Amino acid sequence: MGLNVLSLFDGISCGKVALERAGISVAKYYASEIDAPALAVSKARHSDIIQLGDVKNWRNWDIDLGSIDLLIGGSPCQGFSIAGKQLNFADQRSKLFFEYLGILNAIRAKNPNVLFLLENVKMKDEYRRAISNCIGADPIKIDSALLSAQRRKRLYWTNIEGVTQPKDKGIMLKDIVHENADLDVAMSESWCKWFTRKAEYLVEKQYVTVSPEKAATMTARQFISWNGNFILECLEKYIVPFDKTLKILEKEVERGKVGYFNKDSQGNRVYYIHNKAVTLCGEAGGRGSKTGCYLFGCITPERIEKRQNGQRFNDGNKFYTLTAQDKHGVLVEGYIRRLTPIECERLQTLPDNYTLAELNGKPLSDNKRYKMLGNGWTVDVIVHILSFIKGVQNE
C-alpha cells in the first residue's frame, strides 16, 4: 500500500516528481492548484493526479481528509520574503498559509500521525516563530546550492524525524549549462522556416541541413564564422546586448558576480558560470530578474595577450578574470545571456523540457515557464527530506 498524498499550492507538481525519485509508493496524489499554465504542465506530465481545485474551497472537496498520510505544500511567499515588501500576514497571498494550517488541523483531527512538509522563504524571525507556533514544529533551513547549481535558501517545517543537512554535491552552473542550447533552438519548426527563408545559399553550399529532426553541427565557440551569426539569431531572445553601460567590478566578488548594467540591481547583474546561479524568481521582471544574466566566454581581444598571467583555473577549466579595464571591450567567443528554460529546469533538478506543455493549443511561452520554475521547488531537496520517512532508504 502506498501513501495518500495531498499537495497544496501544487504548482507544476514538483512534489510528485520528488516522491517518485525518492522511491516512495503513492496510492493517491491529490493536488490543489488554480494556475492554468501550471495545471497544463502537471496534467501533461502526471495523468494520475487528482485535481481538487482552489485551496480556499477545501471544505467542499470530495475527499476523506482522514485518509491523508502526507500533506505537502509551499504557500505563496511574497508577503514573507526578505527580498520583498515583507507585508507578512497582512498580505492576501500570505494569508493562504492559514488554509494550509486549517487543512492540516482537519487531517490531524482524524489522523494524528499525518506527516507534513511546509516550505517557505527566508523571513524575519517573528514571522518564522509565528508559523512554528501555529504548525507545531521548527523549520530546517536548506540551501538548494548543496544539491544543485542554484543558490536558493528555503525554510522547511516538517514532522518527519531526523532530517539533516544534505551533503554538498559541489555542482556549479557550468556543470548544467545547456550544451546544445543553440542547436535545440535551431531544431524547432519556426527556426527551420528561418533557415529556409534566410539561409538558402548556405543550404546550397551544404553548410547546413534544414530539417526539424536534424540541424547543423555547431558549437557556441564558432562565433566568428557564419555559425556564430546563426547562434546569435537562434539565441537572440536570451542574449543580453553588450554595451558600454556594463560596469566590470575591480575585483572578483562573492557569488561570482562580474559586474552590472546601468545600476547594481538584480535584473542588471552579470555573473560567471563558474559559480552558483542566483535564485530563480517567478514574479520579477526586467533584463535578467527571473534567471540572472551570465557571461559565457571572455571579452576584449586586445587584452587577451595581456591577460595571460591573469588566467584562472576552476576544476581544471581555464577562464579569464575580468577587470575594470575591460569595461569598454567587446565579447570574443562568448556572450552575455539569460538562462534557457532547460537550464532553469536543471537548476530545479527537474527533467529537461519538463515545463514544455501546451495551453489552449499553444506552447507555453518562456516567460510562463520561467515563472512556474521560479515558483517551484528544487526537487532533490524535497527528495532528501522525504528520504527520512521511515521505511525509505536514506541517502
RAWOBEL-V12447 format. One record per helix or strand of 3 or more residues. SS is the DSSP state (hx for helix, st for strand). FROM is the first residue (numbers start at 1). LEN is the number of residues. If there is no record, write none. Layout:
<<SS,FROM,LEN> <SS,FROM,LEN>>
This chain:
<<st,3,6> <hx,14,9> <st,26,7> <hx,36,10> <hx,55,6> <hx,65,3> <st,70,4> <hx,88,3> <hx,94,17> <st,115,7> <hx,125,11> <st,139,5> <hx,144,3> <st,153,6> <hx,173,4> <hx,181,6> <hx,189,10> <hx,200,5> <hx,226,9> <st,246,3> <hx,254,3> <st,257,5> <hx,266,3> <st,269,4> <st,293,7> <hx,301,3> <hx,306,5> <st,312,3> <st,317,3> <hx,324,3> <st,331,8> <hx,341,7> <hx,366,9> <hx,379,8>>
